[in-house]
Amino acid sequence: MTDEVGNEQLFESHRERLLAIAHRVLGSHADAEDAVQEAWLRFSRQDAEAIDNLGGWLTTVVGRICIDMLRSRAARHEVAFDDGFPELVVTEDVDAPEQSAVLADLVGVALLTVLGSLKPEERLVFVLHDMFAVPFADIATIVGRSVGATKMAASRARRKVQEAPTITASRKVLQEQRAVVDAFLRAARDGDFDALLDVLAPDVTWEHHTPRGLTVTVGSAAVTDAVRRGGSAHVTARRVLVNGKPGIAAWGARGKPVSIMVCTVADGRLTAMTSIVDPARLATLELPGP
């Protein structure tokens, strides 16, 4: 029992890093948890004292598990998400260019673009080397290739990432998006429906992902009516960053998250909104406080 407890403590000291690697490779919190749990099961059957470099050993195991999961997913023509809606990363929206740049790199490149454009081996090589500074020699062992071939895979992955369009706009555009989202929030809070119509594109769409499924509201008048009907709800709402772009988070009276809204802005107006109001999905997100 003592060895078992000691092994668990050793593993737990590496869990956060292993989850970070698996999440960026797989693009799903649930899949990352499964990969790390499988790594724990494999480690629990090992003699920990016989492992010289536990961090490297666990990274190798998780990497190989991720590769197997990606290959299996590709064989079944599956995506990383249950309903095709992308994984969401929600953070505080700080008006600091250096933090916005870091967020753009982390979310726009490593999480979204890589997941959609790279082959399984390229994806793993890119994440391990460019994001976690794992040496090529170690990565080559994980993917079963020579060091030279691993470096070439990293180069191909990096080129694809650099050529892919980023989801985070320039600082000027980001500020314009923030202004539109803030105007929407003010108009909704104040019940100023004329101002609300000014900030909504005429053909705006508003998707609601609920426990019962998806509903869609189309047109600025219909969206304004929906905001009017929800005006009596006692919620606290404010701007956040959702996958690197301004969005809106809302909390109930007791501080429990009730919705996340992804906002799309074009030509100074909101052209599309997607709200997540499914408690099960919200529970999987790491959210800032109200």
C-alpha positions as CSV (number, residue, x, y, z in Angstrom):
1,M,0.0,0.0,0.0
2,T,2.9,2.4,0.8
3,D,4.4,1.9,-2.6
4,E,1.0,2.5,-4.2
5,V,0.5,5.8,-2.3
6,G,4.0,6.9,-3.2
7,N,3.5,6.1,-6.9
8,E,0.3,8.1,-6.8
9,Q,2.0,11.1,-5.3
10,L,4.8,10.9,-7.9
11,F,2.3,10.7,-10.7
12,E,0.2,13.6,-9.3
13,S,3.2,15.9,-9.3
14,H,3.3,15.4,-13.1
15,R,-0.4,15.4,-13.8
16,E,-0.9,19.1,-14.6
17,R,1.8,19.1,-17.3
18,L,0.6,15.8,-18.8
19,L,-3.0,17.2,-19.0
20,A,-1.7,20.3,-20.7
21,I,0.2,18.3,-23.3
22,A,-2.7,15.9,-23.9
23,H,-5.3,18.7,-24.2
24,R,-3.2,20.7,-26.7
25,V,-2.6,17.6,-28.8
26,L,-6.2,16.1,-28.6
27,G,-8.2,19.4,-28.4
28,S,-10.6,18.0,-25.8
29,H,-10.6,18.1,-22.0
30,A,-12.4,14.8,-21.8
31,D,-10.0,13.0,-24.2
32,A,-7.0,14.5,-22.3
33,E,-8.4,13.2,-19.0
34,D,-8.8,9.8,-20.6
35,A,-5.2,9.8,-21.9
36,V,-3.7,10.8,-18.6
37,Q,-5.8,8.2,-16.7
38,E,-4.5,5.6,-19.1
39,A,-1.0,6.8,-18.4
40,W,-1.6,6.4,-14.7
41,L,-2.8,2.9,-15.2
42,R,0.3,2.0,-17.1
43,F,2.5,3.7,-14.5
44,S,0.8,2.0,-11.6
45,R,2.0,-1.4,-13.1
46,Q,5.6,-0.3,-13.2
47,D,8.4,-0.3,-10.7
48,A,8.9,3.4,-10.2
49,E,12.4,3.0,-8.9
50,A,13.4,1.4,-12.2
51,I,12.5,4.6,-14.1
52,D,15.4,7.0,-14.3
53,N,13.6,10.0,-15.8
54,L,10.0,9.8,-14.7
55,G,8.9,13.1,-16.4
56,G,10.4,11.9,-19.7
57,W,8.8,8.4,-19.3
58,L,5.4,9.8,-18.6
59,T,5.6,12.3,-21.5
60,T,6.5,9.4,-23.8
61,V,3.6,7.3,-22.5
62,V,1.1,10.1,-22.9
63,G,2.4,11.1,-26.3
64,R,2.0,7.5,-27.6
65,I,-1.5,7.3,-26.1
66,C,-2.4,10.6,-27.8
67,I,-1.0,9.3,-31.2
68,D,-3.1,6.2,-30.9
69,M,-6.2,8.2,-30.0
70,L,-5.7,10.6,-33.0
71,R,-5.2,7.7,-35.4
72,S,-8.3,5.9,-34.1
73,R,-10.3,9.1,-34.4
74,A,-9.0,9.6,-38.0
75,A,-9.9,6.0,-38.9
76,R,-13.5,6.6,-37.7
77,H,-13.6,10.0,-39.4
78,E,-14.4,11.6,-36.1
79,V,-13.7,15.1,-34.8
80,A,-12.5,16.0,-31.3
81,F,-15.8,17.4,-30.2
82,D,-19.1,15.7,-29.5
83,D,-21.2,18.0,-31.7
84,G,-18.7,19.7,-33.9
85,F,-18.5,22.8,-31.7
86,P,-14.9,23.7,-31.0
87,E,-13.3,23.5,-27.6
88,L,-13.5,26.8,-25.8
89,V,-10.8,28.6,-23.9
90,V,-12.2,31.5,-21.8
91,T,-9.9,34.0,-20.1
92,E,-10.0,37.5,-18.7
93,D,-9.9,40.1,-21.4
94,V,-7.0,42.4,-20.5
95,D,-6.1,45.4,-22.6
96,A,-2.4,44.5,-22.8
97,P,-0.8,43.9,-26.2
98,E,1.8,41.4,-24.9
99,Q,-0.9,39.3,-23.1
100,S,-3.1,39.4,-26.2
101,A,-0.2,38.2,-28.3
102,V,0.5,35.3,-26.0
103,L,-3.1,34.3,-26.0
104,A,-3.2,34.5,-29.8
105,D,-0.2,32.1,-30.0
106,L,-1.6,29.7,-27.4
107,V,-5.2,29.5,-28.6
108,G,-5.2,30.6,-32.2
109,V,-2.2,28.6,-33.3
110,A,-1.5,25.7,-30.8
111,L,-5.1,24.8,-30.0
112,L,-7.3,25.6,-33.0
113,T,-5.2,25.8,-36.1
114,V,-3.0,22.8,-35.2
115,L,-5.9,20.6,-34.4
116,G,-7.5,21.2,-37.7
117,S,-4.6,21.1,-40.1
118,L,-1.9,18.7,-38.9
119,K,-1.4,14.9,-39.1
120,P,-1.3,13.1,-35.8
121,E,2.5,12.8,-35.8
122,E,3.0,16.4,-36.9
123,R,0.6,17.6,-34.2
124,L,2.4,15.8,-31.4
125,V,5.8,16.9,-32.6
126,F,4.7,20.5,-32.9
127,V,3.1,20.6,-29.5
128,L,5.9,18.8,-27.7
129,H,8.8,20.8,-29.2
130,D,7.3,24.2,-29.9
131,M,5.2,24.5,-26.8
132,F,6.8,22.3,-24.2
133,A,10.5,22.4,-25.4
134,V,10.9,18.6,-25.5
135,P,14.1,17.7,-27.3
136,F,13.8,16.2,-30.8
137,A,15.7,13.1,-29.6
138,D,13.1,12.4,-27.0
139,I,10.2,13.1,-29.5
140,A,11.8,10.8,-32.1
141,T,11.5,8.0,-29.6
142,I,7.9,8.7,-29.0
143,V,6.8,8.8,-32.6
144,G,9.2,6.0,-33.7
145,R,11.2,8.1,-36.2
146,S,14.7,9.3,-36.7
147,V,15.7,12.6,-35.2
148,G,16.1,14.0,-38.7
149,A,12.6,12.9,-39.8
150,T,11.2,14.3,-36.5
151,K,12.8,17.7,-37.3
152,M,11.3,17.6,-40.8
153,A,7.9,16.8,-39.3
154,A,8.2,19.8,-37.0
155,S,9.2,22.0,-39.9
156,R,6.2,20.9,-41.9
157,A,3.9,21.5,-39.0
158,R,5.4,24.9,-38.3
159,R,5.0,25.9,-41.9
160,K,1.3,24.9,-42.0
161,V,0.7,26.8,-38.8
162,Q,2.3,29.9,-40.0
163,E,0.4,29.8,-43.3
164,A,-3.0,29.2,-41.6
165,P,-5.1,32.2,-40.8
166,T,-5.1,33.2,-37.2
167,I,-8.3,33.7,-35.2
168,T,-7.0,36.7,-33.3
169,A,-7.0,40.0,-35.2
170,S,-4.6,42.9,-34.9
171,R,-4.7,45.0,-31.8
172,K,-6.7,47.7,-33.7
173,V,-9.3,45.2,-34.9
174,L,-9.4,43.6,-31.4
175,Q,-10.2,47.0,-29.9
176,E,-13.0,47.5,-32.5
177,Q,-14.5,44.1,-31.6
178,R,-14.3,45.0,-27.9
179,A,-16.2,48.3,-28.5
180,V,-19.0,46.4,-30.3
181,V,-19.3,43.8,-27.6
182,D,-19.4,46.5,-24.9
183,A,-22.0,48.4,-26.8
184,F,-24.2,45.3,-27.0
185,L,-23.7,44.7,-23.2
186,R,-24.7,48.3,-22.4
187,A,-27.7,48.3,-24.6
188,A,-28.9,45.0,-23.1
189,R,-28.4,46.1,-19.5
190,D,-30.1,49.4,-20.1
191,G,-33.0,48.0,-22.1
192,D,-32.0,50.4,-24.9
193,F,-33.4,48.4,-27.8
194,D,-32.8,51.2,-30.4
195,A,-29.1,51.1,-29.5
196,L,-29.3,47.3,-29.6
197,L,-30.6,47.4,-33.2
198,D,-27.7,49.8,-34.1
199,V,-25.1,47.3,-33.0
200,L,-26.7,44.2,-34.6
201,A,-26.3,43.3,-38.3
202,P,-29.8,43.0,-40.0
203,D,-29.2,39.3,-40.7
204,V,-27.5,38.5,-37.4
205,T,-27.8,34.9,-36.2
206,W,-27.9,33.8,-32.5
207,E,-27.3,30.1,-31.8
208,H,-28.3,28.7,-28.4
209,H,-26.6,25.4,-27.4
210,T,-28.9,24.0,-24.6
211,P,-29.3,20.6,-22.9
212,R,-32.2,20.0,-25.3
213,G,-30.2,20.8,-28.4
214,L,-29.6,23.8,-30.7
215,T,-32.0,26.7,-31.4
216,V,-31.3,29.5,-33.8
217,T,-32.7,33.1,-33.9
218,V,-32.2,35.0,-37.1
219,G,-32.5,38.8,-37.7
220,S,-31.9,41.8,-35.6
221,A,-35.5,42.3,-34.6
222,A,-35.9,38.7,-33.5
223,V,-32.6,38.9,-31.5
224,T,-33.8,42.2,-29.9
225,D,-37.0,40.5,-28.9
226,A,-35.1,37.6,-27.4
227,V,-33.0,40.0,-25.3
228,R,-36.1,41.8,-24.2
229,R,-37.7,38.6,-23.0
230,G,-34.5,37.7,-21.0
231,G,-34.2,41.1,-19.5
232,S,-35.7,40.1,-16.2
233,A,-33.1,37.4,-15.5
234,H,-30.9,38.2,-12.6
235,V,-27.4,37.7,-14.1
236,T,-24.1,39.3,-14.0
237,A,-22.5,39.6,-17.5
238,R,-19.2,41.0,-18.7
239,R,-16.8,40.8,-21.5
240,V,-14.2,38.0,-21.6
241,L,-11.9,36.5,-24.3
242,V,-13.3,33.4,-25.9
243,N,-10.6,31.6,-28.0
244,G,-8.8,34.9,-28.3
245,K,-11.8,37.1,-29.4
246,P,-14.1,39.3,-27.3
247,G,-17.1,37.4,-26.0
248,I,-19.5,37.5,-23.0
249,A,-19.8,35.4,-19.9
250,A,-22.8,35.5,-17.5
251,W,-23.2,34.2,-14.0
252,G,-26.3,33.7,-11.8
253,A,-27.1,35.4,-8.5
254,R,-25.0,32.9,-6.6
255,G,-22.0,33.2,-8.9
256,K,-22.6,30.0,-10.9
257,P,-21.8,30.3,-14.7
258,V,-25.0,30.3,-16.7
259,S,-23.7,31.1,-20.3
260,I,-20.8,31.8,-22.5
261,M,-21.3,33.8,-25.7
262,V,-19.0,33.6,-28.7
263,C,-19.3,36.9,-30.7
264,T,-18.5,37.5,-34.4
265,V,-18.0,41.1,-35.4
266,A,-17.8,42.5,-38.9
267,D,-18.0,46.1,-40.2
268,G,-18.7,47.4,-36.7
269,R,-21.7,45.1,-35.9
270,L,-22.4,41.8,-34.4
271,T,-23.1,39.4,-37.2
272,A,-23.3,36.1,-35.3
273,M,-23.5,35.0,-31.7
274,T,-23.3,31.5,-30.2
275,S,-24.4,31.0,-26.6
276,I,-23.5,27.9,-24.6
277,V,-26.2,27.5,-21.9
278,D,-25.8,23.8,-21.3
279,P,-24.7,23.3,-17.7
280,A,-22.8,20.1,-18.6
281,R,-20.7,21.8,-21.2
282,L,-20.1,24.8,-19.0
283,A,-18.9,22.5,-16.2
284,T,-16.1,21.4,-18.4
285,L,-14.7,24.9,-18.9
286,E,-12.2,26.8,-16.8
287,L,-13.9,30.1,-16.3
288,P,-13.0,33.4,-14.6
289,G,-15.1,34.6,-11.7
290,P,-18.1,36.9,-12.0
